[in-house]
């Protein structure tokens, strides 16, 4: 037997991980600059904040990056037993700072620095190093860090409004405001509180420090595609799917194309689509796999926005779809040059889209039924009577469910004792503003009482409790 050894026609790319990650950092630079301008320069200039305090968003980015780098270095040194020089080099070579920067950019501007560090550490160690390091992780480390923060310390995440926005805008974020109107409000109710769609496009709205300027995100997307740093298919299919689904819904509720544009320009959709969903390690390699990935992300995001009490949906969708990447690639390989498999895939996704639309429209019909908005949000569980006193045990929908005992005497509310508020992410703002006392004091003129800036859901939930009890007492 004779073995013949020949060189194959191998093609080696001039690209390298270092070059790719450097371009990634270049694309993030204008977004970081805008985040600092909006949340530091503007705040220092127009709000009553000191210079150091105004630099908090910049410190968030620095802390996120340093924590990721140090965490990976310590892992290489302590767990893998490398010497310090090798550990530093490996951490640099894997560009650990990027996950920390991305995490900081998807967080609200007032989150404590130690919490940024906590999320960056857990994302780097649990989401990356324990899987084997760079190139081996299943989940996006930045999003996994975000998940740990929101799951463990949701009440400490802070308001999505910077100090200047708290004084001038207040209320809810765009997507939260949409949910307050049960997803069927008019342009004046949904968009006008934030100016117009152009404000959403340039980033003159409250939100996570790196997600608000869609203009800069689109410019970064174009740069990353031209330099072949990311896969253009995934974000394009993702955003297009969200647009098409919300456009169909807009026709059902008799809204204009502004409704779909609002969904695209609100929240973290574009940022997640460009910088998270395209992560080369946690996204499909095959073209068909990338198309399926983008379609699935779009469908799941819309379902989460319309069918759950959490109006964002982007981060959860990307993390969930990270688990299905091997399946998408497997389908992509089998479907290549096989028309029958492609037809099956197309039919499957058409059915999924139809079922999704039917579920969403059913919920919208339910929201617009004869049941009043107040009755759908406040539920009286029990009424205990003691002479001329009554105690109403009630639940009211905020971010989650607030449970309270309301004491009434001679048809006037005397006290509201909160029994459960653990799902309210901004409950500390309610306590800080002594809002329960204000609600009781203004019970006969409750509609004129302003909500607490940055805690609109919880504020409205408390006001609805008063409205419901007063209606019951008037019967």
Secondary structure, 3 states (H helix, E strand, C coil): CCCCCCCCCCCCCCCCHHHHHHHHHHHHHHHHHHHHHHHHHHHHHHCCCCHHHHCHHHHHHHHHHHHHHHHHHHHHHHHCCCCHHHHHHHHHHCCCHHHHHHHHHCCCCCCCHHHHHHHHHHHHHCCCHHHCCCCCCCCCHHHHHHHHHHHHCHHHCCCCCCHHHHHHCCCCCHHHHHHHCCCCCCHHHHCHHHCCHHHHHHCCCCCCCCCCCHHHHHHHHHHHHHCCCCCHHHHHHHHHHHHHHHHHHHHHCCCCCHHHHHHHHCCCHHHHHHHHCCCCCCCCCCHHHHHHHHHHHHHHHHHHHHHCCCCCCHHHHHHHHHCCHHHHHHHHHHHCCCHHHHHHHHHHHHHHHHHHHHHHHHHHHHHCCCCCHHHHHEEEEEEEEECCEEEEEEEEECCCEEEEEEEEECCEEEEEEEEECCCCCCHHHHHHCCHHHHHHHCHHHHHHCCCCCCCHHHHHHHHHHHHHHHHHHHC
